[in-house]
Amino acid sequence: MFTEMLTSLRNNRLPAPLSIRGRLQIALIKKQAILNLPQTFRVADPKINPRADHMVWAAVLLEDQDLFDITISILLTEAHFHSAQAQTNGAENRSVIKKNLEELVAIPADTQLKETINKSIEKISAFNILP
């Protein structure tokens, strides 16, 4: 679902916000439907079951606090579901989020774009991943 966003970032460009917002809204609807299904019926196809990490990245690029909070919740829900542990703590949650945001910053090669993304992260999150 977010191929255009990833391609833009790999080409050292910020993707068009309107395109990202529209895709993210559709992804949230699809993800909600998928999460309501029993695990055995969930498919891995990202066109049907959008990747939570990509959804978080879209929210960061949009600098939308509400969408960021929602997508982080989805990311953590999926991470915990796949975890061997029944419960997780705040440190583990921060680790999952930090790793996800570091992956976003690592996509573009351009240092100026990396800095722009880091500023977006700082605006909407309490997780400072700057070195």
Secondary structure, 3 states (H helix, E strand, C coil): CCHHHHHHHHCCCCCCHHHHHHHHHHHHHHHHHHHCCCHHHCCCCCCCCCCHHHHHHHHHHHCCHHHHHHHHHHHHHHHHHHCCCCCCCHHHHHHHHHHHHHHHHHCCCCHHHHHHHHHHHHHHCCCCCCC
